[in-house]
Amino acid sequence: MILIADGGSTKVDWIALDSNREEVFRVKSLGLNPAVVSKNELQKRILAVSKLTKISEKISEIHFYGAGCGTPIPVKILKDILESIFVHANIVVAEDMLAAVYAASGEKPAIVCILGTGSNSCYFNGENLEMKTASLGYTIMDEASGNYFGKILLRDFYYEIMPKNIAATFKNEFNLDVDTVKFNLYRQENPNMYLAGFAKFMFEHKEEKYIRKIIKKGFKTFFKYRILPLNKSPETPIYFIGSIAFYFRDILEDVASKYTLKITAIIQRPIDNLVQYHKEKINL
């Protein structure tokens, strides 16, 4: 059997295929970002999924694409853990950006962007990823991501910048006790996932002028640092992956038009496209 996994910081989508390339099952686990989650916690999160552990010895291949898997050290950490659980599998661990490319443009040249818990972008020339800059993650980058907007919402609430009616709703929806917030930010695993959890508030109040303003500003910042520096022609296809892009499609397309760019497609969940790519292109 073969496992294909598309992993973000919040969750991982797993799909198992049999030798005939037919889907056996699909399941989710908690996020497996080896850049921000400890080895013990990574292993615990995989072992907690009984559907995976029950067939661990039957797996011959794993194609894992994940957030935080863009540099050698975290890749090795996650690969070692997977090899200890799936003992007969040939395992390939690659960055989530590559999964986004395969799910969006396949093997055709395009600009591909991720707007999920974190954010990233690249130009795919048909063979290789061209990254303008390395991603340094949620503390100083990740423009227009879930955790980026989560930070803005928290700051605006505590600085009393958030409109009072929205602040009242925000306070009712989340535990905003200072000690609780600080504990989750500085003492718990996955602070980026915790911050991104506040982004769901934006989905529920997307018509509010305040929400639309911060979303638009975030998207402009993303284009400024993550798309325009790629210096590609306006005819270059542009794909977006992730819930932030999906739920705020109208604002994203409006910002793109301001730069005379047009978005080719927005894909909320890339796993199905990714599996189809593997079915067609990889000799299982």
C-alpha positions, 0 to 999 in steps of 0.5 A: 500500500502507498500513503500520500500525505499533505501536511500543514501545521494544523492538520495532515490529510492522509490517503492510502492507495492499494496496488491498483491505485484505488483509494482504501481510506483517508484520515486526518491527523494533527499537524506534523511541522517538524520545525515547531513540534518536538520529536516526541509530539510528532511521533505521538500524533502519528501513533494516535491515528489507529487507521495508520498504525493498523496497516503500518507494516503493509505500507511500501511507499510514503510521499509526505509533503509538509510545512516545515519540511523545506530544509534538511534538519527537520526533514530528517527528523520527520523521516526518521520518525516515519521510518520507525513506524512504517518499517517497510516503507520507502519514504520521501519527505518534501516541502508542502510547496511542492505538493501545492505545485503538483496539486495546482499546475502539475508540471506546467510553469506557474506561480503557486502560493499557499495561504493556510496556517502559514504562507509561502510562494514560489515560481515553478518553471516546469522542473524546479521550484524557484524561491525568491527567499527562504521562509522564516516562518510565523514569527517574522514572515507568513504574510496573510496566513492564518497565524498572521491574521491571528496576531493582528486580531489579538493585538487589535483587541488588547490595544483596543483598536478593534471596533467595540461591537466586534471586540465584544463578540471576539471576547465571547468566542475565545478565552482571552485571559492574559495568562492563558494566551501567553501560555499558549503562545510561549509554553505550548506546542504549535503557537502558530496553530494556536494563532491561526485558530483565531482566523476562523473569527474572520470567516464568520464575520467576513462582511465586517468592514474592519475584517475586510480591511485587515484582510485586504492589507494582508493580501497586499503585503503578501503580493508585495513580498511574495509575488511581485519580486518573482518578476513574472509576466502578467500572463503567468498562471497564478494558483492559490492553495488554502482556506484563507485564499478560498474564503476571501476569494473576492478580496484576493482577486480584487487585490490581484487586479490592482497589480494587473494580475489574474488568479487562475484557480484557488484550491481549498484542499489540495489532497485530491489533486495531489493524489491524482497527480501521483496516480498519473505520474508515479509508478506505484 
